[in-house]
Amino acid sequence: MADQRVRTVTLQQMKREGRKIPMLTAYDYPMALIVDRAGIDVILVGDSGGMTVLGYETTIPVTMEEMLMMTRAVTRAVKRAMVVADMPFMSYEAEPAEAVRNAGRFVKAKQPSFGKASRSRGGGWTPRGTSLTTPWPLRRRVSSPSCSRQYPAPSLGLSPTG
């Protein structure tokens, strides 16, 4: 499996087999190159890059454009790992149509990477067929033709904003 791309079905198989799924964070090309070459299966482009790379005090001011810029840099480096990107604050909470539109922007940003997922946290709207307790990787996709290959990956992890 070392030379094959990591896809959602790869992660599902690893979970069924009881194998651990390593995941690390990268915000730029050089770190993503190192992490991918190390054989890490999933690389997260977290909105925490707003704090660690862009110097914000919290993740709240991180914009879609900033997340897309970091996501593009990471996906240009990755040959094998699945890339998961955070959707920034208020990019998916307001209404489902906006969430779908923004998720589609991540699909476009991650074209070099076949493994596509976006992460949303907290309350508010969640994609139909998912909930904050849905196990990851999810078995259902967002119900929209415009992002039919986009897998939502809700998170119950720590939030640097809270």
Order of alpha helices (4+ residues) and beta strands (2+ residues): alpha-beta-alpha-beta-alpha-alpha-beta-alpha-beta-beta
